[in-house]
Structure formats: C-alpha cells, structure tokens
Amino acid sequence: MTADGPTATTPGTTTPGAMTLRDHARGAVRDEVMRCAWLLFLEHGFEGTTVDEIAEAAGMSRRTFFRYFAGKEELVLERLVESGQSIADELAARPAAEAAWPALRAAFETIVVLQEQHPGQARPLMVMLRTEPALRGSVLERRRRWQDVLAPLVAARLPRARGAATGVRASAVTGSALACLEAAQDHWTDHPGTSLPRLLDQAMAAVAPL
C-alpha cells in the first residue's frame, strides 16, 4: 500500500479488496439516487418527476445519472426487487419445521409493519404503482422476480406428495400468498384507518388456515 492507494498489481488484474470497495461505493451512490427519487415520486408522482430533477436532488449531472441507471423505471424496479429479497431472507430464516403458508405470512410481516408505520409515504407510493401506466411493466416484473426468489424456499417447506410436481405446487402457493398480500395492500391503501397486518391475516386465512 502506498500513500496514493493500493500497490501495483499484475496488469489486467484487480485485487478482491479493491473490487469490493468500488462495488460498495457504487452501491452507496445508487442507494442515494433511489432515496432521492422515491422522495420526489412521493411528492410529484412518477410521471411528474423528471430524470433531471432526480439527478439534481442526488447532486449529480444527468449524464452521471445514466451511468448508474437506464431510466426512472429501473429506479422503481430495483427498490421493488430489494423488497422481495428482504421477504426471501425472512422466509429462509423461519424455523425449518414451519409449514409454507404460515412461514410466508411471517415473512411478509417486516414489510407490512413498515408500511403500517409510514402510511403517509406508503399509501401514495402504492397508488403510484397501481395507477401509473408507465410502471405496469415494472409491477409485472416485480411479481415475476418475487415469485422466482420465493418459490424455491416454499418448495422446501411443502410435504412430499407422490406423483405431484413440487415446483408447480410451490409456484401455486407462492402466487396465492403474493395475491393475498396485494389484495390486503390495495384495500389498506383505499381505506385509511384499517390495519394492514390484520387485512393480510384475513386474506391469507380465506385461502388456507394460518
């Protein structure tokens, strides 16, 4: 290590530590841009917010913005994908003997509680996702990615059934649970004063006992 940075390495190679630092710095910038963007979306809506406004709020040029994101839609999709991964992490951490349906309900708890605690932000953003035509593709892609990341974890919790395709069953259970989550969120968004966790309990109990 020199005063100016890492010691020289063989041309064309990169030390693992240097790569980690660059990735960390890039991730921090992307996180800040997303934070600024979602605040603007909350205030002005998706269509009412421009890339130039997001870049200015994040303290960068329009050109620099496009070094990190392909467009506004990617900002939305990335945050939605992160939420799906947090659900997957919670599901993976549930007791191994817990059945798939109650384990999914428990895994949803983190995001529904967070939304319940911040309704002034969560409700307008959920309306935005539901009503902005430009975001329909991102919402559909979110569903697909959440399904892809959760279904294998659900499959591991399903009892074996002779002649039954585990993948199909896991996809059905996962899709049903996500539909319950969306139904609860939609009702909560449209009816201030209701309890999102309670609505989710009701939706999931209507499909299968918890």
N, C-alpha and C positions, 0 to 999 in steps of 0.2 A: 504493500500500500504506500503510495506517495502522497504528498500534500495535495496533489491535484485529483486524486481518485485512485481506483484500483490499479495494480501493477499490470503491465502489458501481458497479454496472453497470445497464444498462437493465432495468427491471422485467420479470420473466419470462424473463431470460436468465441463463446461467451460464457463467463462464469455463471453458475447457477444463482449465486447471490445477487449479481448484477441484474440478471433477468427478473428475479423476484422483486427487486427494488423498482425497476421500470414498470413492471406489471402493477405493483402496489400504487405507484404514482399515477399511472393511467386510470386505475380503478377509482382513485380518490377524485380525480377530475371528473370522470363520468358520473360519480355519485353526486357531486356538487351541481353539475349541469342538470341532472334529473331532479334534484331537490328544487332548484330554481324554476325549472319547467313546470313541475306539478303545482307550485305555488301560483304561478301565472295561470295555469289551467283552471285552478280553483277560482281565481278572480275573474278571468275573462272567457273561460271556456277554451276548448281545443281549437276550434276554427278561429276564435278571436285572438289567439296568441300566435305571433309570428316567430320564425327562427331568429330574426334579428333581435327581437325582444328577449328571447331566451339567452342568446349569446351575450347581449349587453348585461343582463342580470347576473350571468355567470362570470363576467369580467373577461370576455374573450371576443375575438372577431368572428364574423360569420364564417370566414374561411376556416378558422380553427375549429369551430363547431363541427363542420363537416369532416374533420379529421377523426372525430370521435363517434359521430352518429350519422346515419344515412338520411335522417329526417325526423320530424316530430313523431311519426308513428313508432319509430324504434324506441324513443324515449318511453312511450306508454307501454309497449310490449315488454321491454326489459324489466320494468318495475312489476308488471303482472307476472312475469316468469319468476322473478325473485320471490313473490308471494307464494307461488306454487311450490318452490323449493323449500320454503320455510314449513309448509304443510307436510311435505315429504319428510323433512328432518324430524318433525314432531311425531309423525306416524312411525318412522323407523325406531324412535326412542320408546315407544309404548311397550308394555310387557309382552313378551313373545307369546304367551298363552291367551292374550286378549283376542277376542273374535274381531273380524274385519270391520263390521258395522260400528260397534261402539268405539273401536280404535280410530276410525275415521272421524267420528263425532268429536272425540277428544283432540284429535289433531287439528280440527277446524277451530278449536277454542281460542287459540292465540290470535288469529286474525279477526274473529267476530268480536272478541273482547276489545281489541284495539279500535275497531270501527265504532263499537258502542261507546267507547270513552271519548272519541273525537267525532261526534256526529256532524259538527259544523264543517268539517273537511270531507268526511267520508261520503255523506249524502250527495253533495253536489258533484263529486267526482264519479260516483256510481251512476248518477243521472247522465253525466257526460258520456260514460262508456256505453250506456244504453241507447242514447239518442243521437250521438254524433255519427252521421253516415260514414265519415272518413275513418272511423275507428272500428267499423264492423269486422274488417279483416283481422285487426289485432285481437278483438274479443274472440273470434273463432280460433285464431292461432293459440290464444291463451288456453282455451278449453282443450285443444289437442295436446298441447305440451303438458298441462296438468294431468291429463289422462295418461299420457305416456310415462310420466315420472311416478305416478301413484299406483297404477295398475300392478306393476311387478311386486310392490310392497304388499298390496292387498292379496295377491295370489298366494303369497307365502303364509297368509293367515286363514285361507279357506280350507275346510276339511276336504280330504281327498274323496272323490266320488268316481267309482268305476264307470268307465265309458264316457265321462264328462270332460270336456275341454277346459282345463283350468284357466287358460288365457281368456276365453270367451266369458267365463263366469266372473273373472276378476274385472274385465272391462265393463261388464254389466253392473256390477256392484259399485265400481268407481264412478261410472257415469251417473248412476242413480243418486249417489251421495252428492256429487257436484251439482246435479239438478236441484236437489233439496237445498243446498247452500244458496244457489242462485235465487230460488223461489223465496227463501227467507230474507235474503238481502233486498230483493225487489219490493217485498211487502214492507219491510222496515224502512226502506227509502221513501216510500209513498205514504207512510203512516207514522209521523213523528210521535214519540211518546211510547212506542212499543219497544219490547225487549228483543234484540236480535238473537241472543243465545236461546231465549225461550221459543222464539219462532223457529229456529233451527231444530230444536228438540221436537217441536210439533211436526215439522215437515218430515224429519227422519223417522219419527215414530209412526207416521202414517204409512210408511213403506215397509218398515220392519221394526220389531221391538228393539229398544236400546238396552 
